Amino acid sequence: MTARILDGNKIRDQIFAELSDEVRLLTSAGVRPGLAAVLVGENPASQLYVKSKIAACEHLGIASALLTPPATASTLDLLAVVEDLNRDNDVDGILVQLPLPPQVDTKRILEAVDPAKDVDGFHPVNLGRLVSGRPGLVACTPAGCMEILRRNEIKIEGANAVVLGRSDIVGKPMALLLMHANATVTICHSKTRDLPDIVRRADIIVAAIGKAAYVEPDWIKSSTGGGPGAAVIDVGTNRITDPEQAERLFQNFPGRLEIFRAKGSSLVGDVHPDAINTAGSLTPVPGGVGPMTIAMLMSNTVKAARLRRASPKFSATQSTASAR
Ligand code: GUN
């Protein structure tokens, strides 16, 4: 049986519909949510990401500002930019697009962002709140993964969840969110022994290791045993350009192979595409976690505006996505 597809675009659209109502209400009461994006230098991938974040703001009626310091900017230059945004009352969310140029002390910049405006959830204060189960702003990609699980009614409580990857941005916060939702969580990384056997026990798999098609289909619990089969959340977005690798990965997907041949590249997750034949449910790449990251950034921006500027009467208008 093929896996149920966990469609991130569909959930993004639902969340956008909820958020645009909330933005309209806030704006009519004089609190128009605002996001400032800081894009340093001219990294094409970062430019593309930031462009789609600004487009999402425009779609929802959130005010946006784009600051583009040059690639030669120093740590002190960027600290000054962040301080200005911290002081600007029209700015509810500050997004410093990563990676920053090598001469910049990234941690220092992220720690300079006012935690109340930290819509990426990268500030140690927000990470600390997450560790201790207090309300705060949560990193967008793991928050988006949780939203996919919840809105597809995948049971988290009591589930064996395996998180592949231990990054500060995805793996660690993801594991904490799953643990707070009462899953039994195992975090795996490059030094983990017997990885396939650990993954085989998982009811929920979150793959965030950044290696194309690393998770093999036969590591994934299938529904043949009587249960629903594992839910697989694939955070990876790896661009492959090697035709031989594409032939191997897409041998059962002639359509994808054709597109690869036409474009010379393709996006592949951390999970092998053939996992569609073993998993119970699965996020596609593209179209799974990616759109959710932007949805949660918008949700965090609206939440930050509500918490920082709006009076308590607005709390009744919270959407599900932004209510955490
Ligand atoms: N670079 C890659 N992913 C992200 C993200 O989620 N936020 C920011 N600010 N930069 C990134």
Residues whose N, C-alpha, C, O or C-beta is under 5 A from the ligand:
A	BS01	GUN	V96 Q97 L98 P99 D120
